């Protein structure tokens, strides 16, 4: 995959910030307990805390010393991630309900199996489909997130905007940054792993650029070192390390049961 991607060839009007950095929160307890994501509010696991520390170290040179504005979802898993990053970059975050994941309504706090029992049938257009009773549609979530970021962008003097959010919300944010119309929403999506970093920017010609998408290199380095340290403690010198377990990947926060198409 290329390190950067330019969408379109037209000269788009530039705006502050010139770079938008997106971070998906670290591993949360809903991942390990078989719960839905969305607005289910669970804290980070120990692994999620470690992932967040690695993110902070990777961002230290990009966002330190007041050169960035730092925003985060107010859900515990995002808030915990942002607070750990803040210790590394010396920029205080602010927390906002507008940056939450897609509201999963009645599926909040339920197990994945329980949520599947109350899932509503797919309707079209899919952007207006409400997956659970009381939930948001994709369009409603997109409007919530992007209206907030539009207002932030107009009032931001910093060149860099750092946002900690969630898988589905981040898909909507990238669509907004690239100015993709809703007819593309069901055919273009992106994968965001826990603790990943995505960098979006405006180049010298005013074009919107994806510089990095779902970058997890900082996590692989840290987790492999931790695995080596664990194996060093567990095995005698010269022991076989062929059985080392490598990092897991996680789906978007609010996996929809039997979802037939990509959002």
Secondary structure in CASP SS format (residue, H / E / C, confidence):
PFRMAT SS
TARGET T0000
AUTHOR 0000-0000-0000
METHOD secondary structure of the structure
MODEL  1
X C 1.00
X C 1.00
X C 1.00
X C 1.00
X E 1.00
X E 1.00
X C 1.00
X C 1.00
X C 1.00
X C 1.00
X C 1.00
X C 1.00
X C 1.00
X C 1.00
X C 1.00
X C 1.00
X C 1.00
X C 1.00
X E 1.00
X E 1.00
X E 1.00
X E 1.00
X E 1.00
X E 1.00
X C 1.00
X C 1.00
X C 1.00
X E 1.00
X H 1.00
X H 1.00
X H 1.00
X H 1.00
X C 1.00
X C 1.00
X E 1.00
X C 1.00
X C 1.00
X C 1.00
X C 1.00
X C 1.00
X C 1.00
X C 1.00
X C 1.00
X E 1.00
X C 1.00
X H 1.00
X H 1.00
X H 1.00
X H 1.00
X H 1.00
X H 1.00
X H 1.00
X H 1.00
X H 1.00
X H 1.00
X H 1.00
X H 1.00
X H 1.00
X H 1.00
X H 1.00
X H 1.00
X H 1.00
X H 1.00
X C 1.00
X C 1.00
X C 1.00
X C 1.00
X E 1.00
X E 1.00
X E 1.00
X E 1.00
X E 1.00
X E 1.00
X C 1.00
X C 1.00
X H 1.00
X H 1.00
X H 1.00
X H 1.00
X H 1.00
X H 1.00
X H 1.00
X H 1.00
X H 1.00
X H 1.00
X H 1.00
X H 1.00
X H 1.00
X H 1.00
X C 1.00
X C 1.00
X C 1.00
X C 1.00
X E 1.00
X E 1.00
X E 1.00
X H 1.00
X H 1.00
X H 1.00
X C 1.00
X C 1.00
X C 1.00
X C 1.00
X C 1.00
X H 1.00
X H 1.00
X H 1.00
X C 1.00
X C 1.00
X C 1.00
X E 1.00
X H 1.00
X H 1.00
X H 1.00
X H 1.00
X H 1.00
X H 1.00
X H 1.00
X C 1.00
X C 1.00
X C 1.00
X C 1.00
X C 1.00
X C 1.00
X C 1.00
X H 1.00
X H 1.00
X H 1.00
X C 1.00
X E 1.00
X C 1.00
X C 1.00
X C 1.00
X C 1.00
X C 1.00
X C 1.00
X E 1.00
X H 1.00
X H 1.00
X H 1.00
X H 1.00
X H 1.00
X H 1.00
X H 1.00
X H 1.00
X H 1.00
X H 1.00
X H 1.00
X H 1.00
X H 1.00
X H 1.00
X H 1.00
X H 1.00
X H 1.00
X C 1.00
X C 1.00
X C 1.00
X C 1.00
X C 1.00
X E 1.00
X E 1.00
X E 1.00
X E 1.00
X E 1.00
X E 1.00
X C 1.00
X H 1.00
X H 1.00
X H 1.00
X H 1.00
X H 1.00
X H 1.00
X H 1.00
X H 1.00
X H 1.00
X H 1.00
X H 1.00
X C 1.00
X C 1.00
X C 1.00
X C 1.00
X H 1.00
X H 1.00
X H 1.00
X C 1.00
X C 1.00
X C 1.00
X C 1.00
X C 1.00
X C 1.00
X C 1.00
X C 1.00
X C 1.00
X C 1.00
X C 1.00
X C 1.00
X E 1.00
X E 1.00
X E 1.00
X E 1.00
X E 1.00
X E 1.00
X C 1.00
X C 1.00
X C 1.00
X C 1.00
X C 1.00
X E 1.00
X E 1.00
X E 1.00
X E 1.00
X E 1.00
X E 1.00
X E 1.00
X E 1.00
X C 1.00
X H 1.00
X H 1.00
X H 1.00
X H 1.00
X H 1.00
X H 1.00
X H 1.00
X H 1.00
X H 1.00
X H 1.00
X H 1.00
X H 1.00
X H 1.00
X H 1.00
X H 1.00
X H 1.00
X H 1.00
X H 1.00
X C 1.00
X C 1.00
X C 1.00
X C 1.00
X C 1.00
X C 1.00
X C 1.00
X C 1.00
X C 1.00
X C 1.00
X C 1.00
X C 1.00
X C 1.00
X C 1.00
X C 1.00
X C 1.00
X C 1.00
X C 1.00
X C 1.00
X C 1.00
X C 1.00
X C 1.00
X C 1.00
X C 1.00
X C 1.00
X C 1.00
X C 1.00
X C 1.00
X C 1.00
END
